[in-house]
Amino acid sequence: MGGRFVGTVLMKVINPVKLLAIYSFLNVVLMIFAVLLHGNFPVYALLGVDFFMSIMFPTIFSLSIRGLGKKTKEGSSLVIMAIVGGAVCAFILGIVADMTNIQWAYTVPALCFVYIFFYAYKRIKTQGLAVGAGH
């Protein structure tokens, strides 16, 4: 919840797409720490990941349906259905955990955050992105 409030405030002064890129990059770094370090720090790194994930879905959703015009309803339903990818990634994480250990399995979400970073980076020049309700 704190991450969502902080992210909302930051989006008023930082382009939301840039913030998405920054947050996803920070999540990649935190995941690397969670995989490579030992002791309590990996646990704190994973808590940080939740903080930085707070703005990701609404920002990705807004970017994805931007400019669809009359196809907005269809596009938004496809983005919602794509959430199943999170279940697929969790399944792959479990397979990697069984083959190695849970710590190394966190490379799977790290790769997802790398993808989100490049998604945001390619759209970094997008201006005026606003999250709002629509019908």
Order of alpha helices (4+ residues) and beta strands (2+ residues): alpha-alpha-alpha-alpha-alpha-alpha-alpha-alpha
